[in-house]
Amino acid sequence: MKALDLFDKLNTNLGPLGKHSELSEGYFTFPKLEGEIAPRMKFKGKEVLTWSLNNYLGLANHPDIRKADAEAAAKWGAAYPMGARMMSGQTDLHEQLERELAEFVGKESAYLLNYGYQGIMSVIDSLLDRKDVVVYDSECHACIIDALRMHLGKRYVFPHNDIDNCEKQLERATKLAQEQGGGILVITEGVFGMTGDQGKLAEIVKLKEKFDFRLLVDDAHGFGTMGQTGAGTAEEQGVQEEVDLYFSTFAKSMASIGAFIAGDAKVIHYLKYNMRSQIFAKSLPMLLVEGALKRLDMLRTQPELKDNLWKIVNALKNGLIEKGFSIGKSNSPVTPVVLNGTVGEAATMSKDLRENYNIFCSVVIYPVVPKGMIILRLIPTAVHTLEDVAETIAAFEAVKEKLTSGYYKTTELAISFGE
Ligand SMILES: Cc1ncc(COP(=O)(O)O)c(C=O)c1O
């Protein structure tokens, strides 16, 4: 008997995002933004005002950072140190960065991770065995969902930020953990990257009075942007101590690559010896470690970076609300502009924004959000200006009016994309 060719299905099923690839590639998916990382970049040869920079504090192109990165590259090249931390990739600077990160987020110890995505998967994977039970927020990032796919035990999900339901799941989890002789890990995020609302960390921490669990927070969007010192969302909500494991990537406020996990020394020591993605992969290159030390130093000593960010965030949010836009429940820099329409209308509106108003932002559509919802996602940074904000709001008013009048419904693009 002959098996099917594994690749046959690729002819008919390219997946939920891939199915639009013929129409979208190079424009809506895999667009190329060229030039220095800044609010004004080139898209298809034309200058656009960009709101997708992954650069909250404006560090990506800060002259001091560019200088530090260039010097580190000249000094170390891209390869050093050689292998995995445990084998031949350990250096004083890796350890120094870990000490400084731990101190900054108020934890005993920290450990570097090569990428946030695979790093947090390994954190979760190495902490859990089949007797342990996980309780997590339904909107957790894909890296957390993938980590839980590896978990051999039970997991209970609570609807996004629904603390009453979280408590119910904790009751179920406690019962099961008691029966099985396991523990409980609760996982949520500091700031949810699509909707911009903060995880209800303080309310989850309060549940520790009733239940025994450990709390892991992915604060990718909160590190450097939230809290008085920029130490993140748990600092903002006054519960830094009660968060057992604090995670952030360097991909947002630090405008780089890498990540870290911080917590009690004994837990971090355990992770260091058990996280497969770090034991079996090359250490973070020196170029990134030195770069991260410089970025952390600026983040700590130049509060004006965060103040500038929030000046833009507040102007953008207040301006949008004043003009009658919904920004959902955002209480962080992530600013979603929530509209209604089909996938086709979203594509046409986004093209109109790029072609005729010179505004480039991400468009979030079904299946990431429910059918009929469109989110234009704006990520303000410290290097945007108040003029950028005004220009964007004016453009949004114009396209919203076209959307509600049905103008985008009948374009060829809208019809090709469909619902
Ligand atoms: C919430 C969240 N967690 C984890 C990650 C993954 O981090 P990295 O890009 O360092 O792999 C991201 C995206 O960068 C994220 O938004």
The ligand as an SDF file (V2000), in Angstrom:
LIG
                    3D

 16 16  0  0  0  0  0  0  0  0999 V2000
    4.0880   38.4370   24.5460 C   0  0  0  0  0  0  0  0  0  0  0  0
    5.2860   37.9420   23.7960 C   0  0  0  0  0  0  0  0  0  0  0  0
    5.9840   36.9120   24.3020 N   0  0  0  0  0  0  0  0  0  0  0  0
    7.0540   36.4150   23.6580 C   0  0  0  0  0  0  0  0  0  0  0  0
    7.4710   36.9240   22.4460 C   0  0  0  0  0  0  0  0  0  0  0  0
    8.6120   36.2830   21.7320 C   0  0  0  0  0  0  0  0  0  0  0  0
    9.7920   36.9700   21.9100 O   0  0  0  0  0  0  0  0  0  0  0  0
   10.9920   36.8880   20.8320 P   0  0  0  0  0  0  0  0  0  0  0  0
   10.6320   37.7600   19.6900 O   0  0  0  0  0  0  0  0  0  0  0  0
   12.1830   37.3430   21.6190 O   0  0  0  0  0  0  0  0  0  0  0  0
   11.1280   35.4420   20.4330 O   0  0  0  0  0  0  0  0  0  0  0  0
    6.7750   38.0090   21.8940 C   0  0  0  0  0  0  0  0  0  0  0  0
    7.1910   38.6280   20.6000 C   0  0  0  0  0  0  0  0  0  0  0  0
    8.2400   39.1170   20.3950 O   0  0  0  0  0  0  0  0  0  0  0  0
    5.6590   38.5230   22.5900 C   0  0  0  0  0  0  0  0  0  0  0  0
    4.9460   39.5570   22.0900 O   0  0  0  0  0  0  0  0  0  0  0  0
  1  2  1  0
  2  3  1  0
  2 15  2  0
  3  4  2  0
  4  5  1  0
  5  6  1  0
  5 12  2  0
  6  7  1  0
  7  8  1  0
  8  9  2  0
  8 10  1  0
  8 11  1  0
 12 13  1  0
 12 15  1  0
 13 14  2  0
 15 16  1  0
M  END
$$$$
